[in-house]
């Protein structure tokens, strides 16, 4: 497959590294000659110096017969325009773009074939934000993944000494959950994966991978990991893209504090959030963390 990658940064380099090993014909475009030189020396691929959204640069990279373009530069606008150019001029079949700005992503009409014809949108910050939000919403879970457009979820959780699942056979578990429908698909025990059956006995420290409807996940987790008290207060270290978006997701349900070292970013976060408290300071400062923890009773969520 002939693939053009826009951007030789961390993401572009990682993508190139993984794809070049699969015997693909890879060309990387970037404006940084040094980054391209490093890539060219390490991997069997072609490099082109220039702006990836420029039609002549794309043509030089082989866009005339490319199967796919992956635009992962640091500029959302360059990534989007490059996909538009690839579609309009070169008729590239598959177009993938990294778009980080949430303002763009909230307007689905932007990414139709009639507007900006991008087949796959990648937003790492949004994925990380949603992943963390899932873990906070389901305390004790090691992982929470959505399937079938959110109609099913898989959670990974470790069995504790006071779990109602402990020493039970799998076929006995529904009786302890009022016939709740779920399935344990895999068990990791002492570093090895086990495909369980109805007679498999749950042991302490087992990591269970469970699939169920989202409405049943909380009841299942509560049986495996009884919690002493629910999560009420959350402190987020960093008010950048991920921290700010996470605070927006959580501030309606929890008491949220955000600590941001950059004064301008802290001001921006404070203006963007409705209820969360934003503190200007270093989140690695032990005295600051202790002070804010001791003073939490006098801080109200505004």
Secondary structure, 3 states (H helix, E strand, C coil): CEEEEECCCHHHHHHHHHHHCCCCEEEEEECCHHHHHHHHHHCCCEEEECCCCCHHHHHHCCHHHCCEEEECCCCHHHHHHHHHHHHHCCCCCEEEEECCCHHHHCCHHHHCCCCCCCCEEECHHHHHHHHHHHHHHCCCEEEEEEECCCCEEEEEEECCCCCCCCCCEHHHHHHHCCCCCEEEEEEEECCEEECCCCCCECCCCCEEEEEECHHHHHHHHHHHCCCCCCCCEEEEECCCHHHHHHHHHHCCCCEEEEEECCHHHHHHHHHHCCCCEEEECCCCCHHHHHHHHHCHHHCCCC
